[in-house]
């Protein structure tokens, strides 16, 4: 049945619905227009990075350096704007900066075959420490007037950020479903050797998804930076955990080869709602991480159980 194909996403959706119902009963003001707008704005960069993380995990890899890449790209956005780079050129510049950082990971993982968790853990520390050494921990200030909200004003700028994030999501949903490049990610994540025998080069696919991840980090950093009048040098702390958690909660198998971006969207919405919801219902927000951790463990346990059931069904009878 078709519904069976989406059981992981449905589980996350039901959990999200339960959270919304509970907070709606206890604090109806949570659904005010201003709060929903803030939720969308705060989670738009997380969604963009989670899209890239989904594609990396689909190939059976992981990238835990995205928080540090985000910080580097954020400072770069502010520094370039302050140096006089036109606002319209910031986007390709940030794409390039992010893609270069992603290419470093992609070369080490894809071409040198180093473990992605070790490579990206090292880069997590390297990028963050390099940024701290370069900036001395100081924020980028005295930005040009047209930097904030791209010079469009808060109302239009907010809409633009959300629309861009949704447009990127729709584009990659379409790409994963309808193009050979998308199918190659699933093939490599399911069985890299079988993919190679089918004419797909796993090293090229791995390199490409890390580059794409970096480019999306650059885009997310720019969209987040323009919301403020100063640019922090410590941005993105914990962002890698949010992205990985959203992907896993959304039903993507951490071992690769299985998952959908619709599930990632649900995961981002669910995890991004918990903190504000706790505040509205009067619960200590320090419980946010504990609740998120419980949801992640439940998602992993569910994935393990469902995977075991599917393997038993696929096994030859009498084996």
N, C-alpha and C positions, 0 to 999 in steps of 0.2 A: 504493500500500500504506500501511496505517496507520503502520507503523514509519518510513516515509519522513517523516511529519509530525513525528517526534520525533528526527530525526537530530542536531540541534544539542544537544538535551538528552542524548542517548545518548553523544555525544562527551565531554561534560563528565562524565557518569557513569562512563565507562570510565577517564578520567583520574583521577577520584577513587578508583575501585576499585584502580587501579595504585598510587596513593600508599598506600592502606590495606594492600595486600598487601606492599609493600616495607617499610613501617614495622613490620608484623606479624612479618615474618621477622627484621628486624634488632633490634627492641625490642618484644617481646610485651607488656611492662608498660604500653605505651601504651594498651592496651585495658582497663586497670583501671577499676573503677567510679568512683573519685574523679576520674580524669583525664577520662573521658567526661562526667561531670557538669560539670566546669569548662569543657570545650569548649562544652557546651550553654549554660551560663550566659553565657560570654563572647560567644557569637555570637547570643544571642537579640535584643539591641538592634540588632545589625547586620542581622539578618534583617528586623526590623520596618521599618527605614529602607530596606532594599533592596526591600521590597515597594512602598513608596511610590515609590522611584526607578524601579522597573520600569514603573509606570503613567505616570510622567512621560516616560520614554524612549519608551514606546509611542506617545505623542502627538507624538513628534518633538522634544521639548524635553529639557533637562537642568537639574539643580539641584546646584550645587557649593557651596551655602551651608549644607548640612545639618549639617556639623561645627560651625559657629559657632552655628547654631540649637540644636543639641544642648547646647552649653556654656551658652547662655543659659537653656534650659529646666532643665538640671541645677541651676544656681545658684538659679533661681526655686523649684524643688522644695524645696531646703534652706531657703531664706529663708522660704517660706510655712510650712513645718513649724515652724521656729524661732519664727515670729510667732504660732503657736498655731492655725493652720488645722487642723481635724480631718483625720485621715489619710484618711477616706473622701471628703473634698472635694478632696484633692490631684489625683485623676485628672481630674475635669472642669476644674479650674483649669489643669492642664498641657495638656490638650486645647485649651483656649481660647488659652493663650499660644502654643502651637505653631501653631495655625490662623491666628492674627493674623500671625505672622511669615511663614507661607506665603502669606497673602492679599496681603502687600506684594509678594512675587515674582509672584503670580498677576495682580495688577492691572497691574504694569509689563509683564509678558510677554503676558498674554492680551488686555488692553484697550488698552494703548498700543503693542503690537506691537514691543516692544524685544527684541533677541536675548537668549535665556535665558542663554546662557553669560556674556554681559557683565553682565547684571543680577545673576545669582547670584554671580559673582566679586566684584562690588562689595559685595554684601550679606555675603559671606564675610568680607571685611575689616571692614565697618561693624559687624556684630554682635560680632565678636571684639574690636575696639578699644573699642566702647562698653562691653562687659562688663569689659574690663581697666581702663578709666577708672572705672567704677562701683565695682568691688570692690578696686581697687588690687592685684590679683593674689592677694588673700587667700582662703583656703578658708572655707567655711561650717562652723563647728564648734559644739559644745555643742547638738547636735540632741536633740529629745525621745527618750526611750527607745523609744517605739512607732514611730519612723520607720524604723529598720533592720528589713528584712524585713517591713514593714507591721505590726510587733508580733506576728507569727505565729510567730517562731522561725525559725532558719536552715533546718531541714528542710522545713517547709511553705512557707516563703518561696521557696526554690529551685524547688520544684515549681510554685508559682504563676507564677513568671516564665516558665518554659519552657512551661507550659500556655497562658498568655496569648499568647505568640508563635506557637505552633502554631495556636491557635484563630483568630487574626487571619489567618494564612496560609490556612487552610481557607476562611474566610469570603470572602476576596478571590478565591481560585481559583473558588469557586462564583459570585461576583458577575461576574467577567470572562467566565465561560462561559455563564451563564444569564440575564443581564439586559441590557437595551438600553443601560444606562449603560456596561457593560463593552464592548459592541460599539462604542459611540461612540468609545472610546479608540482602538481599532484603525482605525476609519474615518478619524478625524482624522489619525492618524499615517501612514496609507497615502496619503491624498489629501485635504487639508483643503478644497479647493474642491469636490470631488465630495461630501464629507460635508455641506458647506453646502447644496448643491443637493438633497441627500436629506433636508433638514430638520434637520440637526444644526448647532448653533451652535458653531463651533470655539473662539471666544473664551470662551464659558461653560465648555466642557469643559476648556480649558487652565487657566482660573482655578480650577476645582473641583479639579483634580489637584494643584495647588500648595498649596491649602488642606489637602487630604487629606494631602499629604506633611508639612506642618507639624504636623498633629495626630498623625501617627504618630511624628514626631520627639519630640513632647512625651511620648507614651506610652513610647517607648524610653528617654528620659532619666529618667523616673520609675522605671522598672523597673531601670535601671542604678544610679541614685543610692541606692536603698534597700538595696543590697548592702553599703554601707559606713557607717562611723560618722561620717565627715566627707565633705563635698561639695567636690570640686575645682573651681576656676574655669577650669582649662585643659582640661576634658574635650572629647572629640570631635575632637582634632587628627588629621587624616588620614582621618576617618570617611567623608568624601565620596568619597575615592578607593576605599576598600574597597567602598562600596555600588555605585558605578558599575562597578567591576571585577567584582563578583559578578554583576551584571545582564548584563554583556557576556559573561562566561565562561559564564553559564547559557544563552546562545543568543538573547537579545533583541537585535534589530537596532538598532544605535546610531542609525540613521536613522529609526526608528519603524515602527509598523504591524505588527510581527511579534515574537512572544515569548510565553513562558509563565512563570507563577510557580513551577512545578515546577522549571524550569531555574534560576531564581534561587535556590531552596533548595539545589540542587546546587552552584551557584557559591559561595554563602556557606559551605557545608560544606567544599568543596575549598580555598578560599583561607584559611579559618579553621583548617584542619588543618595547613597547611604549617609554620607557625612552631613549634607544639608538637612536631610530628613531627621537625623538624630537631634540636630540643633533645634529644629522646629517643634519637636515633641518634648523637648526639655531633658534629653538624655545627654550625659557627658560625652562630648565628641571623641574622647580618647577611646571609646568603645568601637570607633569606626574601623580601625585596623583589625581588631579581634573579629568583628563581624565579617569583614572582607575575607580574612583568613579562613573562617569557617565555611564561607561560600565557595572559596577556591578549593578547599579540601573536599567539600561535597561534590563539586564538579569533577575533580580528578577521580574520586571514588566511583562516581556514576560512569565516567568514561571507561574506567577499568572494568567495571561490571558489564557494561554494554559490549565492550570489546571482547570480553571472555565469552559472552553469549553468542556473539556473531562468529567467533572462531570455532565454537563448538558446532554451530549450524553448518559452517562451511567445511568442517572436517568430514572425510568419507565415513560412511556408516560402518561400524565394526572396527574402526581404526583404534 
